[in-house]
Amino acid sequence: MTDSPSLGLSATAAAILSEALPEGLGGYAAGQHLAGRGAEVEARYPATGELLTTWRDIGAEGTAAAVDAAAAALRPWQEAGPFGRAEALRRLAALIRESAGQLARLESATAGKPLRDSRVEALRAADFFDYYAGWADKITGQTLPVPGPWLTYTRRVPYGVVGLLTPWNAPLFTAAWNSAAALACGNTVVLKPSEFTPATTIVLARLAEQAGLPPGTLSVASGLGETVGQALVADPRVRKVAFIGSVATGRTVATTAASRGVPALLELGGKSANIVFDDADVDAASDGVLAAIFAGAGQSCVAGSRLLVHADLHEELVAEVVRKAALLRVGDPLDPEVEIGPVGNARQYEHVCGLVEQAVGEGATRVSRHGERHGLSDGGYWVEPTVLDHVTTEHTVARTEVFGPVLAVSTFADEADAIRQANDTEFGLAGAVWTRSVERAHRIADEVRAGTFWINSYKTIHVAAPFGGFGDSGWGRSSGPDVLGEYTQAKAVWVPTAPYPAPFPSLRDS
């Protein structure tokens, strides 16, 4: 027993981690734990900042072992055929559902995500494998009409081993999101989770083997970006790379991959505009604004971090957003009643706090500060749901991805002004409009440069729909049927349907 509530919470989180992975954190490949010998890495409970455990980076040697396992699994996974792969992925989906409660607790204990969110994301992870299991036996080519006596057809063939680098904010969700389609297409996968949150990715790889995927089909290389990430992207056996994360790191990954002729699928940041016109339903719009920016403590690439509100509605809408934000339950992620958890790690906490202070210094007005956190003492990476009013496009906070629970509010005068401000960004991931005018809604949806756009709603996504961005938000699409083209290549086959002619006149009578 301890006198400190925070230390008690950390002990609970540490126990959850230890029970799930008694051998500790590290890599995982073909049924084997890969212990590292590199730099020491700390895992901390975001709600308190207390240390959960330490482990060592697996480095280039461990990464090579993970790639070895994925390369060895490539032939048996492809020989399973599309129907065999579909069956295995459905079994994996069923195992994830059976384990959803334990996975959710582990995710909350290591990533600081509220348990209510972690449960939803664990079930969505299962959905991803079910959805792409349905596609595994439907990846087909075409028969092409060409001049001459030829039967010409195409096949979609997998790349081979693919390297997938995932972020710390939603480790299980993004591991499943990225790997399901790649596996369905016949590739094998090496996942490189963030060094902050590798636990649920390791458990996912174990479940994959329990489901009957050949050992090594889904391997995990855990460690730092400059060691494990670099080694994975540079490995000559990795023939495709996908990355979810920051713009700067994404460019580094893409450059390294391109230097050896390997394509990269990039899902990067966002600075999405949530546009509210003066005819909008204020109650619905304010709910949508809160969901867009404060769910997941704002740690989402599609977060509606910019609120663009018509000048005539500005005062009323901001007041309602501030009022409702104060009602949100902020507290220990392992408490099932908590709605908002902490920022995921110390580095991100400093980044978010720095941008808030800079915004105030540049002239923005901080109009909300949340009250007491439920059941927690001081400590942890806590940023209360924050509303910054009177933000202009010149403010740093309007142009920089905060990745925290911080809403930047600006006003607009008319439709053209709203579109101009929404597009005044290097990002192009998502956006939304709130209005009772059907015609205006579709005009705005057409004009705003974004890969995903909502009308009178926000943040609904599904694996069946394409997802990705424009500009600094990346390239390629990571879901829906579109992603099948990301993880396969077209192969043309030519078959003569008449005697093949001699290629040179001098050979015709020989």
C-alpha positions as CSV (number, residue, x, y, z in Angstrom):
1,M,0.0,0.0,0.0
2,T,1.2,3.5,-0.8
3,D,0.2,6.9,0.5
4,S,0.4,8.4,-3.1
5,P,-2.6,7.8,-5.4
6,S,-0.3,8.4,-8.3
7,L,2.1,5.7,-7.3
8,G,-0.8,3.3,-6.7
9,L,-2.1,4.0,-10.3
10,S,1.4,3.4,-11.7
11,A,1.7,0.1,-9.8
12,T,-1.6,-1.1,-11.3
13,A,-0.4,-0.1,-14.8
14,A,2.9,-1.9,-14.2
15,A,1.2,-5.0,-13.1
16,I,-1.0,-5.0,-16.2
17,L,2.1,-4.7,-18.4
18,S,4.0,-7.4,-16.5
19,E,1.1,-9.9,-16.7
20,A,0.7,-9.4,-20.4
21,L,4.4,-9.6,-21.2
22,P,6.3,-11.3,-18.3
23,E,9.5,-11.5,-20.4
24,G,9.4,-7.7,-20.9
25,L,9.3,-5.5,-23.9
26,G,11.5,-5.9,-27.0
27,G,11.0,-7.5,-30.4
28,Y,9.0,-10.6,-31.4
29,A,9.5,-12.9,-34.3
30,A,8.5,-16.5,-35.0
31,G,7.5,-17.3,-31.5
32,Q,10.7,-15.8,-30.0
33,H,11.1,-12.8,-27.7
34,L,13.9,-10.6,-29.1
35,A,15.8,-9.0,-26.2
36,G,17.8,-6.0,-27.1
37,R,21.4,-4.9,-26.2
38,G,21.1,-1.3,-27.3
39,A,20.1,1.9,-25.5
40,E,17.9,1.6,-22.5
41,V,14.3,2.7,-23.2
42,E,11.8,3.7,-20.5
43,A,8.1,3.0,-20.4
44,R,6.2,5.4,-18.2
45,Y,2.6,5.7,-17.2
46,P,1.4,8.9,-18.8
47,A,-1.1,9.7,-16.1
48,T,1.6,10.0,-13.4
49,G,4.9,10.1,-15.3
50,E,6.1,7.1,-13.1
51,L,8.4,4.5,-14.5
52,L,6.7,1.2,-15.5
53,T,9.7,-0.7,-16.8
54,T,12.9,-0.4,-18.8
55,W,14.0,-2.4,-21.8
56,R,16.7,-2.2,-24.4
57,D,16.5,-1.3,-28.0
58,I,16.9,-4.3,-30.3
59,G,19.1,-2.4,-32.7
60,A,20.1,-3.4,-36.2
61,E,20.8,-7.0,-35.1
62,G,17.3,-7.6,-33.7
63,T,15.7,-5.8,-36.6
64,A,17.5,-8.2,-39.0
65,A,16.2,-11.1,-37.0
66,A,12.6,-9.8,-37.4
67,V,13.1,-9.4,-41.1
68,D,14.7,-12.9,-41.3
69,A,11.5,-14.3,-39.8
70,A,9.2,-12.4,-42.1
71,A,11.3,-13.4,-45.1
72,A,11.2,-17.1,-44.1
73,A,7.4,-16.9,-43.7
74,L,6.8,-15.4,-47.1
75,R,6.6,-18.7,-49.0
76,P,4.3,-20.5,-46.6
77,W,2.1,-17.5,-46.4
78,Q,1.8,-17.2,-50.1
79,E,1.3,-20.9,-50.5
80,A,-1.6,-20.7,-48.1
81,G,-3.4,-19.1,-51.0
82,P,-6.0,-16.4,-50.9
83,F,-8.7,-18.6,-49.2
84,G,-6.2,-19.9,-46.6
85,R,-5.1,-16.3,-45.9
86,A,-8.7,-15.2,-45.5
87,E,-9.4,-18.0,-43.0
88,A,-6.4,-17.2,-41.0
89,L,-7.2,-13.5,-40.8
90,R,-10.7,-14.3,-39.7
91,R,-9.4,-16.4,-36.9
92,L,-7.1,-13.6,-35.9
93,A,-10.1,-11.2,-35.8
94,A,-11.9,-13.6,-33.6
95,L,-9.0,-13.9,-31.2
96,I,-8.7,-10.1,-31.0
97,R,-12.4,-9.9,-30.0
98,E,-11.9,-12.6,-27.4
99,S,-8.9,-10.7,-26.0
100,A,-10.4,-7.2,-26.4
101,G,-10.7,-6.5,-22.6
102,Q,-7.1,-7.4,-21.9
103,L,-5.8,-5.6,-24.9
104,A,-7.8,-2.5,-23.9
105,R,-6.3,-2.5,-20.4
106,L,-2.8,-3.0,-21.7
107,E,-3.3,-0.1,-24.2
108,S,-4.6,2.2,-21.5
109,A,-1.8,1.2,-19.1
110,T,1.0,1.9,-21.6
111,A,-0.4,4.6,-24.0
112,G,-2.6,6.5,-21.5
113,K,-5.7,6.2,-23.6
114,P,-8.9,6.2,-21.7
115,L,-10.2,2.6,-21.3
116,R,-13.5,3.5,-23.0
117,D,-11.5,4.5,-26.1
118,S,-9.2,1.5,-25.9
119,R,-12.1,-1.0,-25.9
120,V,-13.5,0.6,-29.0
121,E,-10.2,0.5,-30.8
122,A,-9.5,-3.1,-29.9
123,L,-12.8,-4.1,-31.5
124,R,-12.0,-2.0,-34.5
125,A,-8.7,-3.8,-34.9
126,A,-10.6,-7.0,-35.2
127,D,-12.9,-5.4,-37.8
128,F,-9.8,-4.5,-39.9
129,F,-8.7,-8.2,-40.2
130,D,-12.3,-9.3,-40.9
131,Y,-12.7,-6.7,-43.7
132,Y,-9.5,-7.5,-45.5
133,A,-10.1,-11.3,-45.0
134,G,-13.1,-10.6,-47.2
135,W,-10.8,-9.1,-49.8
136,A,-8.1,-11.7,-49.8
137,D,-9.8,-14.0,-52.2
138,K,-11.1,-11.2,-54.5
139,I,-7.8,-9.6,-55.6
140,T,-8.0,-10.2,-59.3
141,G,-6.3,-9.1,-62.5
142,Q,-7.7,-8.3,-65.9
143,T,-7.8,-9.8,-69.4
144,L,-6.6,-7.1,-71.8
145,P,-7.6,-6.7,-75.4
146,V,-4.3,-6.1,-77.4
147,P,-3.5,-6.1,-81.1
148,G,-2.5,-9.5,-82.6
149,P,-2.9,-13.1,-81.6
150,W,-2.4,-12.8,-77.9
151,L,-4.1,-13.7,-74.6
152,T,-2.9,-11.0,-72.3
153,Y,-3.8,-10.8,-68.7
154,T,-2.6,-9.2,-65.5
155,R,-2.1,-10.5,-61.9
156,R,-1.8,-8.6,-58.7
157,V,1.3,-9.9,-56.9
158,P,2.5,-9.0,-53.4
159,Y,5.7,-7.0,-52.8
160,G,7.1,-9.5,-50.3
161,V,8.3,-8.3,-46.9
162,V,6.9,-4.9,-46.0
163,G,8.0,-2.6,-43.1
164,L,5.3,-0.7,-41.2
165,L,6.2,2.0,-38.8
166,T,3.4,3.0,-36.4
167,P,2.9,5.9,-33.9
168,W,2.5,6.0,-30.1
169,N,-1.0,7.6,-29.9
170,A,-3.0,4.5,-31.1
171,P,-0.6,1.6,-31.3
172,L,-3.0,-1.3,-31.5
173,F,-5.3,0.5,-33.9
174,T,-2.6,1.6,-36.3
175,A,-0.8,-1.8,-36.2
176,A,-4.0,-3.5,-37.3
177,W,-5.0,-0.8,-39.7
178,N,-1.6,-1.0,-41.5
179,S,-1.0,-4.7,-41.4
180,A,-4.4,-6.2,-42.3
181,A,-4.4,-5.2,-45.9
182,A,-0.7,-6.0,-46.4
183,L,-1.3,-9.5,-45.1
184,A,-4.4,-10.1,-47.1
185,C,-2.5,-9.3,-50.3
186,G,0.1,-12.0,-49.5
187,N,2.9,-9.9,-48.0
188,T,4.6,-10.6,-44.7
189,V,5.0,-7.8,-42.2
190,V,7.6,-6.4,-39.8
191,L,5.9,-3.8,-37.5
192,K,8.1,-1.1,-35.9
193,P,5.9,0.4,-33.1
194,S,6.9,3.6,-31.3
195,E,9.4,3.0,-28.6
196,F,6.9,4.6,-26.2
197,T,4.1,2.0,-26.8
198,P,5.2,-1.4,-28.2
199,A,3.2,-3.6,-25.8
200,T,0.0,-4.2,-27.7
201,T,1.8,-4.6,-31.0
202,I,3.8,-7.5,-29.5
203,V,0.6,-9.1,-28.2
204,L,-1.0,-8.7,-31.7
205,A,1.9,-10.6,-33.2
206,R,1.4,-13.4,-30.7
207,L,-2.3,-13.6,-31.5
208,A,-1.5,-13.8,-35.2
209,E,0.6,-17.0,-34.6
210,Q,-2.2,-18.4,-32.4
211,A,-4.6,-17.8,-35.3
212,G,-2.4,-20.0,-37.6
213,L,-0.4,-17.4,-39.5
214,P,3.0,-19.0,-40.3
215,P,5.6,-18.0,-37.6
216,G,7.2,-14.7,-38.6
217,T,4.4,-13.6,-40.9
218,L,3.7,-10.7,-38.5
219,S,6.9,-9.8,-36.7
220,V,7.8,-6.9,-34.4
221,A,11.0,-4.8,-34.3
222,S,10.9,-2.5,-31.2
223,G,13.3,0.3,-30.6
224,L,14.3,3.8,-31.5
225,G,13.7,5.4,-34.8
226,E,17.4,6.2,-35.5
227,T,18.3,2.5,-34.9
228,V,15.5,0.1,-35.5
229,G,13.5,2.3,-37.8
230,Q,16.5,3.2,-39.9
231,A,17.6,-0.5,-40.1
232,L,14.1,-1.6,-41.1
233,V,13.7,0.9,-43.9
234,A,17.2,0.3,-45.2
235,D,17.0,-3.5,-45.2
236,P,17.2,-4.7,-48.8
237,R,14.7,-7.4,-48.2
238,V,12.0,-4.9,-47.3
239,R,10.3,-4.0,-50.5
240,K,7.6,-1.6,-49.4
241,V,7.4,0.8,-46.5
242,A,4.4,2.4,-44.8
243,F,4.8,5.1,-42.1
244,I,2.3,6.9,-39.8
245,G,3.7,9.9,-37.9
246,S,5.2,13.3,-38.2
247,V,6.0,15.2,-41.4
248,A,9.7,15.5,-40.7
249,T,10.1,11.8,-39.9
250,G,7.9,10.8,-42.8
251,R,10.2,12.6,-45.2
252,T,13.2,10.9,-43.8
253,V,11.6,7.5,-44.2
254,A,10.5,8.3,-47.7
255,T,13.9,9.6,-48.7
256,T,15.7,6.5,-47.3
257,A,13.3,4.1,-49.0
258,A,13.5,6.0,-52.3
259,S,17.3,5.9,-52.2
260,R,17.1,2.2,-52.9
261,G,14.0,2.3,-55.1
262,V,11.4,1.3,-52.6
263,P,7.9,3.0,-52.5
264,A,6.5,4.4,-49.3
265,L,3.0,4.9,-48.2
266,L,2.8,8.0,-45.8
267,E,0.1,9.0,-43.4
268,L,1.3,12.2,-41.8
269,G,0.0,15.1,-39.8
270,G,-3.0,17.4,-40.1
271,K,-4.3,20.8,-39.2
272,S,-7.9,20.2,-40.0
273,A,-10.5,22.9,-40.1
274,N,-14.0,22.5,-38.5
275,I,-16.1,25.1,-40.2
276,V,-19.3,26.3,-38.5
277,F,-21.7,28.6,-40.4
278,D,-24.2,30.9,-38.6
279,D,-27.2,28.7,-39.6
280,A,-25.7,25.6,-37.9
281,D,-27.4,23.7,-35.0
282,V,-25.3,25.1,-32.1
283,D,-25.9,22.1,-29.8
284,A,-24.9,19.6,-32.5
285,A,-22.0,21.7,-33.7
286,S,-20.6,22.2,-30.3
287,D,-20.7,18.5,-29.6
288,G,-19.0,17.9,-32.9
289,V,-16.3,20.5,-32.1
290,L,-15.6,18.8,-28.7
291,A,-15.4,15.3,-30.3
292,A,-13.2,16.6,-33.1
293,I,-10.5,18.0,-30.8
294,F,-10.8,16.6,-27.3
295,A,-11.4,12.9,-28.0
296,G,-8.1,11.0,-27.4
297,A,-6.8,14.2,-25.8
298,G,-6.4,15.7,-29.3
299,Q,-3.8,13.1,-30.2
300,S,-5.2,12.2,-33.6
301,C,-4.0,13.1,-37.0
302,V,-7.6,14.0,-38.1
303,A,-8.3,16.2,-35.0
304,G,-10.4,19.2,-35.8
305,S,-7.8,21.5,-34.2
306,R,-8.9,24.7,-36.0
307,L,-12.5,25.9,-35.4
308,L,-13.5,28.4,-38.1
309,V,-16.8,30.0,-37.0
310,H,-18.9,32.6,-38.7
311,A,-18.4,36.0,-37.0
312,D,-22.2,36.2,-36.2
313,L,-22.1,32.9,-34.3
314,H,-18.7,33.2,-32.7
315,E,-19.6,34.4,-29.2
316,E,-22.5,31.9,-28.8
317,L,-20.6,28.9,-30.1
318,V,-17.4,29.5,-28.2
319,A,-19.3,29.9,-24.9
320,E,-21.1,26.6,-25.5
321,V,-17.9,24.8,-26.3
322,V,-16.2,26.2,-23.2
323,R,-19.2,25.2,-21.1
324,K,-19.3,21.7,-22.3
325,A,-15.5,21.2,-22.2
326,A,-15.6,21.9,-18.4
327,L,-18.0,18.9,-18.1
328,L,-15.6,16.4,-19.6
329,R,-14.3,13.7,-17.1
330,V,-10.5,14.0,-17.1
331,G,-8.6,11.4,-15.1
332,D,-6.9,8.1,-14.8
333,P,-7.1,6.2,-18.1
334,L,-7.8,2.9,-16.4
335,D,-11.0,4.4,-14.9
336,P,-13.9,3.2,-17.2
337,E,-15.8,6.5,-16.5
338,V,-12.9,8.8,-17.6
339,E,-13.3,10.5,-21.0
340,I,-10.1,12.4,-21.4
341,G,-6.7,11.1,-20.5
342,P,-3.2,12.6,-20.5
343,V,-0.9,13.4,-23.3
344,G,1.1,10.3,-24.2
345,N,4.7,11.1,-23.2
346,A,6.9,13.8,-21.7
347,R,8.3,15.0,-25.0
348,Q,4.8,15.6,-26.5
349,Y,3.7,17.2,-23.2
350,E,6.4,19.8,-23.5
351,H,5.6,20.4,-27.2
352,V,1.9,21.0,-26.5
353,C,2.5,23.3,-23.5
354,G,5.1,25.3,-25.4
355,L,2.7,25.9,-28.3
356,V,-0.1,27.0,-25.9
357,E,2.2,29.5,-24.2
358,Q,3.5,30.7,-27.6
359,A,-0.1,31.3,-28.8
360,V,-0.9,33.4,-25.8
361,G,2.3,35.4,-26.3
362,E,1.3,36.0,-30.0
363,G,-2.1,37.4,-29.0
364,A,-4.5,34.5,-28.7
365,T,-6.8,34.4,-25.7
366,R,-7.0,31.3,-23.5
367,V,-10.7,31.1,-22.6
368,S,-10.9,27.8,-20.9
369,R,-9.0,25.9,-18.2
370,H,-10.4,22.6,-16.9
371,G,-10.9,22.0,-13.3
372,E,-9.7,19.2,-11.0
373,R,-8.6,15.9,-12.4
374,H,-10.6,13.0,-11.0
375,G,-8.6,10.9,-8.5
376,L,-5.1,12.1,-9.4
377,S,-2.4,13.9,-7.5
378,D,0.1,16.1,-9.2
379,G,2.3,14.5,-11.9
380,G,1.8,13.0,-15.3
381,Y,1.5,14.6,-18.7
382,W,-1.7,16.5,-18.2
383,V,-3.0,19.2,-20.6
384,E,-6.6,20.2,-19.8
385,P,-9.0,20.7,-22.7
386,T,-7.9,24.1,-23.9
387,V,-9.7,26.7,-26.1
388,L,-7.6,29.5,-27.6
389,D,-9.7,32.3,-29.1
390,H,-8.9,35.1,-31.5
391,V,-6.3,33.0,-33.4
392,T,-5.3,34.2,-36.8
393,T,-3.6,32.4,-39.7
394,E,-0.3,34.2,-38.7
395,H,-0.2,32.5,-35.3
396,T,2.1,29.6,-34.9
397,V,-0.7,27.5,-33.3
398,A,-2.8,27.9,-36.5
399,R,-0.1,26.4,-38.7
400,T,1.6,23.8,-36.5
401,E,0.2,20.4,-35.6
402,V,-0.3,20.5,-31.8
403,F,-1.4,16.9,-31.3
404,G,-3.0,17.7,-28.0
405,P,-6.3,18.9,-26.6
406,V,-5.9,22.4,-27.9
407,L,-8.6,24.2,-30.0
408,A,-7.6,27.3,-32.0
409,V,-10.7,29.5,-32.8
410,S,-10.9,31.9,-35.7
411,T,-13.7,33.8,-37.3
412,F,-14.7,34.2,-40.9
413,A,-17.0,36.6,-42.7
414,D,-18.5,34.6,-45.6
415,E,-18.2,31.4,-47.5
416,A,-15.2,32.5,-49.6
417,D,-13.3,33.6,-46.5
418,A,-14.0,30.2,-44.8
419,I,-12.7,28.3,-47.7
420,R,-9.6,30.5,-48.0
421,Q,-8.7,30.0,-44.3
422,A,-9.4,26.3,-44.4
423,N,-7.0,25.9,-47.3
424,D,-4.4,28.2,-45.8
425,T,-2.2,25.3,-44.6
426,E,0.4,22.9,-45.9
427,F,-1.7,20.0,-44.6
428,G,-4.7,18.4,-46.3
429,L,-5.9,15.5,-44.2
430,A,-9.5,16.2,-43.0
431,G,-12.1,18.8,-42.4
432,A,-15.8,19.4,-41.8
433,V,-18.6,21.9,-42.3
434,W,-21.7,22.5,-40.1
435,T,-24.7,24.2,-41.9
436,R,-28.3,23.6,-42.7
437,S,-27.8,24.5,-46.3
438,V,-27.4,21.3,-48.4
439,E,-26.1,23.3,-51.4
440,R,-23.5,25.1,-49.3
441,A,-22.4,21.9,-47.5
442,H,-21.5,20.3,-50.9
443,R,-19.8,23.4,-52.2
444,I,-17.6,23.5,-49.1
445,A,-16.8,19.8,-49.3
446,D,-15.8,20.2,-52.9
447,E,-13.6,23.3,-52.3
448,V,-11.7,22.4,-49.1
449,R,-8.5,20.5,-49.9
450,A,-8.7,17.3,-47.7
451,G,-8.6,13.6,-48.1
452,T,-11.6,13.1,-45.8
453,F,-14.4,15.6,-45.2
454,W,-17.5,15.4,-43.0
455,I,-20.8,17.3,-43.3
456,N,-22.6,18.0,-40.0
457,S,-20.4,15.4,-38.3
458,Y,-16.8,14.8,-37.4
459,K,-14.3,12.0,-37.0
460,T,-16.3,9.0,-38.2
461,I,-14.0,6.7,-40.2
462,H,-14.3,3.1,-41.3
463,V,-11.8,0.7,-42.8
464,A,-14.0,0.4,-45.9
465,A,-13.5,4.0,-46.9
466,P,-10.2,5.4,-48.3
467,F,-8.1,7.4,-45.9
468,G,-5.1,9.6,-46.5
469,G,-4.2,13.2,-47.2
470,F,-2.9,15.8,-49.6
471,G,0.3,18.0,-49.2
472,D,2.1,17.5,-46.0
473,S,-0.5,15.0,-44.8
474,G,1.2,12.4,-46.9
475,W,0.4,10.4,-50.0
476,G,-1.3,7.1,-50.8
477,R,-4.5,5.7,-49.2
478,S,-4.2,3.3,-46.2
479,S,-7.7,1.8,-46.2
480,G,-10.7,0.8,-48.3
481,P,-10.2,-1.1,-51.6
482,D,-7.7,1.5,-52.7
483,V,-5.0,0.2,-50.3
484,L,-5.0,-3.2,-52.1
485,G,-3.1,-1.4,-54.9
486,E,-0.6,-0.1,-52.4
487,Y,0.4,-3.6,-51.3
488,T,0.3,-5.4,-54.7
489,Q,2.0,-4.8,-58.1
490,A,0.5,-5.5,-61.5
491,K,2.2,-8.2,-63.5
492,A,1.4,-8.6,-67.2
493,V,1.4,-12.1,-68.8
494,W,1.4,-12.5,-72.6
495,V,0.4,-15.9,-74.2
496,P,0.5,-16.3,-78.0
497,T,-2.7,-17.8,-79.4
498,A,-1.1,-18.5,-82.8
499,P,2.3,-19.8,-83.8
500,Y,5.0,-17.3,-82.7
501,P,6.5,-15.7,-85.8
502,A,10.2,-15.7,-86.5
503,P,11.7,-12.5,-85.2
504,F,13.9,-11.9,-88.2
505,P,13.3,-12.4,-92.0
506,S,16.5,-14.4,-92.3
507,L,15.2,-17.0,-89.9
508,R,11.8,-17.6,-91.6
509,D,13.1,-20.3,-94.1
510,S,15.9,-21.7,-91.9
